[in-house]
Amino acid sequence: MTDRPPLFWFFFKTSGRVSRLAYFLGGLLVAIVQAFPLYRFTLVPEGTAESETWALLFLIAFLASLWSNVALAVKRLHDFGKPGLMAIVLFIPVISIAAFLLLCLFPGDKGSNRYGARTNSPD
């Protein structure tokens, strides 16, 4: 196995743990992927086939990024030794900002915990 985790696991699976830097950078990439089709949609004339295409692409990107954010948060919570169900707080408007900052700023458990032997790994 390589030192880098597979991208599918990183963005879509909820097993394992991720470090705070990986969580932040992964979240940033997910936000960019979501923002690009929205940006393109705003540039095309309303009601055209092109605007419908960009709207559909935005919807797909939004749904994929929604799950990716949940999966990343679950793995980040696992790094603290906490259950992934706590990721629900990311859907509460004001609390979600504080939760994101906490997940980005504070280091997780050193060494292994019940969610994995090391960070940035699906084990």
Protein Blocks (a to p, Z undefined) as FASTA:
>chain_A
ZZbdcfklmmmpcghjddfklmmmmmmmmmmmmmmmmmmmmmpcehiaklmmmmmmmmmm
mmmmmmmmmmmmmmmmmmnopafklmmmmmgmklmmmmmmmmmmpccdehjdfkbjbehi
aZZ
